[in-house]
Amino acid sequence: MLLYEYEALEIFKEYGIRTEPAVLARTPEEALKVAEKIPPPYMVKAQVRASGRGKAGGIKPAETPNEVKLVAEQLIGTEIKGETVKEVLVSHRVQVERELYISLLTDRYSRSIVAVASPHGGVDIEELARKNPSSILKIRIDPYIGVKPYHTLRIRKHLGVDNQVERIVRSMYNILVEYNAKLVEINPLVLTPEGLIAVDRRIIIDDSAIPFNPKLTRFAEARKAEKSQEELIAEEGRFSYVPLRGDIGIIGNGAGLTMATMDLVQQRGGRPGCFLDIGGGASSERVEKALKMLLENSVITVILVNVLGGITRCDEVARGIVKALQSSRQAKPIVVRLAGTKEDEGKIILRNAGIPAFREIEPAVLKAVEVARSGGAS
């Protein structure tokens, strides 16, 4: 779970990492009021949980409180990286002498925590690694030992700053451990006449730790309140669902197969309306819940089910499809491709319900696209 920047800001303050004065605002009028309490000049930052918001126009400067209000009017309600901006963070724009980069992340392969530092901040770390790899320092930290003075000394020398960075690194490490974070990042960490200030913050939490760590409860509850009814159904039904802008609902078993199906639909002139992965070994109940959700989606005109049976049994999928059609209040065309485990049994179940099933994916995709173009008339 990627936190909003303002949520990361609160955690950084809690752990004593210095940040610029900043207040969250939900309306342009509120942005004006909070700006009057913060020294100018300002940065107005759209609060979306997506990287690259600056390049997408989500971070804008302002000189006066009235300008802050105008920028907030421009940002709130717009869409950045697929997310609607509902709030902005009004921040004091600090005097920058140098921009640095520092992060801590968990590395599952080496079973360690990795500190990454660069004297060049404010840019994508991936781009920096490609263009100037020698500028990036990586240090592996044994979680059984923790941060030691020799770790922070190497980081300090690489960044060319004083020992302020030791306290920052130790605080970031404590956040990583105590919040079960996968990533704690400052980009940029700014050197100012007053010292080092973390002016952009990023924290990614390990979702699997939510049931066990009380510190994460408030973030999980906040994300749940933001989810649509369909996303809540998917969470409860234990399948993966991402809404898209098209009209062909796509169901597959496995993320790779589902994405490949989406690509095929796109290549044949169709518009994928969702990514829905029922996962491996899906029961008929899970299939029923997933299909019924798409049957009741007013945007979807046709549903394409693509199942390559391995641990997923085609007869279970077929039973789920039939149950969904029997229990749903809505009816719409369904195109099915079944291949693999219990394929013949699954096709018999579908045939008895009047639903033909394809053996190959290509004709199934072409049929789904054809139905969608006709407005859902099969």
N, C-alpha and C positions, 0 to 999 in steps of 0.2 A: 504494500500500500504506500503510494507516494503521498506525503502530506502536502497540504498547501503551505506556501512560504510563511504565511502569518502564524501557522501552527508550529513550524520549525523555529520561527523567531521566539515564540514563547518558551520553547524548550531551551534554546540557546541562552536566553536571559536567566532561566532557572539554574543553569549550570555555570553562570558567571562569564560567559563569552560576550565581549563587548559588541553591541550593535548600534546602529544609528537610531535616533528617535523616529518611531514609525507607529501609525495608528490605522486600524482597519476601518473602512467606510463602505456602507452598502448602498448609498444614494449620492448623487452629486451634491446635494445640500449638506449631507453629513460630511462629505469630503471637504467642503468649504469650511465647516466648523472645526474639524480636526486640524486643518492646515493652519488655522489661526493660532493654534496652540504649539505648532512646530516651527522652529526657525527656518526661514527660506535660505537658499532655493530648495526645490523639491524634485522628487521622482515619484511618479504615479505608476503603480505596478499592478497590472491585472492579475487577479488570483485565479489561476487555472493550474490543474495538476498535470502539466505537460512541459516538457523541456523545449527550449528554443523559442520561448514566448517573446523574447526581446527582438529576435529577427522577424517575428510575425507581427510586430507592431504593438506588443502588449506592455511595453515599458516606455514611458514618455516623460520628458522633463517639463517642469513648470517653474515660473519665477515668482508668482504671487498666488495668494489663496484663490482669487478669482480665476486665474489660469488653471489651478488645480481642479476647480469645479468644471471648467470647460473640458479638460482632458477626461475627467471622470464621466462626463456626459458622452464623450466619444467612445469610451471603453465599455461602460456598463451596458449589458444587453447585447453586445456583439459576440461573435464566435471566434475563438482562437484555438487552432489545432483540434477542432471538433467539440470544444467545450464552450458553453455560454458563460460569459463573464458576469458574475453576480455581485462581486465585491472588488474593491481596489485597496491596495496598501499605500497610504500616503506617507512618504519617507523624506527625511532631510537629506539633501544631496551633499555628501561630504566632499571636502577638498582632497583630491586624489594625488598622491605623489607616485605611487606604484601600485599595480594590481598583481596579486599573487593567487595561486591556486593551491588548495589543500583538501584532501578527503581521506576518510577511512572507510574501508569496505571489507566485507567478509569474503574469503576465498575458500569455497567448499572443497576444491581440489587439493590445495595444500593444507587445508584445515588450519588456516591462520587468518589473522587480520592484516590487511595490507594498507600501509600509509602511502599516499601518493601526493607528491608536492612538485610544484613548478614555479619559477620566478615570473612566469607569464600567465596571468589570470584574465578572466573576462571573456574567454573564448571556449569553444567546445573542446574538451580534453581529447576527444577522438581526433579532431582536426589537428590539434597540437602534436599529438603522438605521431601523426603521419608526416607533418611538415618539419618538426623539430624534436625528434625522439630523445636526443641527448639532454633536453631541458627538463625531462621528467625523471624524478627520483622515486623509486619504489622500495619500500622497506617492509619486510615481513615481520609481524609481531606475534609471538607465541601467546595465545590467550591464557595459558597457564602461568605465564610470567607477567604479562601486561607491559605497559609503556615504561621504558627505562631511560635514564639520562642520555645514554649513547644514541638512542633513537632520535630524541628531540634535538640533540647536538648536530646530528647529520642533517636533519631537516632545516635547522636554523642556518647552518652554513650554506646549504643549497639555495635557500631563499635569500640569504644575505640580510637577515634581520636580527634584532637582539633577542634576548631570552623571553620576551613576551609570548613567543610562539609555543614555548614549553607548556604554559598553562592552558593555552588554546587546544593543543593536541591532547593533553590529558583530559580536558573536559569533553572533547569530541569522542574520545575513547569511552568515557563513562556513559555518554549518551548512547553510543553504539551498543554497549553491553546491557545497560539498564532498560533500554527501550526495544531490545531485540531488533536492532536495525541492520539492514543489509548494507546501507550506505549512509554516511554523514558527510556532507560536502559543503565547502565554502568556496564560492566562485562568483565574484572575486573576494579575496581577503585583501582589504585595502590598507596600504600604509599611508597614514595622514600625519599632519603635524602633531596630533594628539596621541598617535600610536596606531596599533593595528585594530581595524574594525571589520567585522563580518557583515558585508552589505548585501549579500545574496546567499540564501541558505537552502539546503535541500536535504531531506531525510526520507529514506525509503524503509518502511517497517516490514518485517517478515510476518505475513498474514497468519502463518501457522502458529505463531506465538500468542495470538489474540486471546484464546481461551485460558491461557495460563498466566498472563501478565496483566494485572489490574491497571497499569499505567496506560495500556493501549485501548481500554474499554471506551473511553470518550471519543477516540478517533473512529473506532469501528461503528459506534452508534451514529456519529455524524455522517459517515459514508452511507450507512443504511438509509438514513433519512433522505439522502440525495438520489437514491436509486428509484427507477421506475417500477411499476407493478410487474412488468415482464422480467426485469432483472431480479426482483425478489422471488418470483416464481422459479427462475432458473437456479438461484442460490438454494432454495428449498428442495428443488428437484435434483440437485447435484449434476447439472449439465452447464456447459459454457455457452454464453449467449452474448453476442454483440450486435446491436441494431445498425443497419446500414441504410442507404438512401434509395435502394431499388425496390422492385416489387416481386422478386422471386425469392421465397424463403428457402434457405438451403440447410439441410440437416445431414450430417455425416457422423461417422464413428471414428474419432481421431482428428486432432487438429490439422495434421498434414493433409489427410484426405479431404477434409472440409474446405481447406484453403485451395487445394487443387481443383475442387469442384467449382468454387467461386471463380477461379481463373478461367476455367472452361466456359462457364456461363458468360463471363465478360467477353471472351474471345469470340463467342458465337452471337454476340450482339445483345445479350440479355443484361439485366441490371440486378445484381445480388441485393436482396433486401435484408439479409441477416447472415451472420455466422452462428451456427448452432451445432455444437459438438456434444453428442450424447455420451461420448467416452466409450472405453472398452468394456465389454461384458454388460451392456445396458439391459435392464429388465424391461418387460412390456409396460410396466407402470411408468418408468422413466420416459419411454418413448411416447406413451399416451399423453403424459403431462406436457412434453415438449411440443408435440404435434398440435395438441388442443390449443396451446398458447398461440401458435401461428395461425390456426384456423380462425381465431377470434381477433387477429390483428387486421385492422381495416385497410392497411396499406398493402399487405401481401395479397397478390391475386392468384398465385400458383405456388405449390410447395414441391420442391425437388428433394427426395430422400435418396441418399447414396450410401449404401452399406456394403462394406467388404468384410464379410464375416470371418473372424478368427476366433477370438474369445467371445466376440459378440455373435449371438445366434440369430440367423435370419428369421427363424420361426418366432422368436421372442419379439423381434422388431415388427413382424407382420401382425402379431396379436395386438401390439400396442397401437399400430396404425388403425386397425379395425375398431378397437375400443374407443379411440379418439373420435373417429367418425360417428360412432353410435352415441357418444355422450355429449358431443359438441352441439351448440345451438346454431353454429354456422357451417356451411358447406362450401368447399371450393376445390378446384382440380388438384389432384396429387399425382405426381409422377415418381415412380419408384424404380430404383435399380438395386437388385439384390444379387450378391455373388458370395460364395463361400460356405461356411458351416451351416448346415440345415437349410440350404438354399431351396431345395425342392419342396420341403415341407412348408417353408415360408411362402413360396409362390402359390401353393395349393390353397393356403389360408386366404391369401389376397384374391386369388381367382374366384373362390367361393363368395367373396364379398364384392365381386364385380370390379376389382382393381387389377389391371395388367401390370406386370413387372418386367423390366428389361434386364438382360444378362450383362450387356455392355453399357458403359457410361455415356459414350458419344451420342447414340440415338436418344437416350433419356434426356440429355442436356438439350438437344435440338427440339425435342417435344416440349420441354418446359418453356423454352424461349418462344416457340410458336404459340403456345397457349397464352403466355404473358402478352405477346403482341396483339392477340385477339381480345385482350381485356379480360382474360380469365375464362373464356369459353373453350371448353375442351373438345 
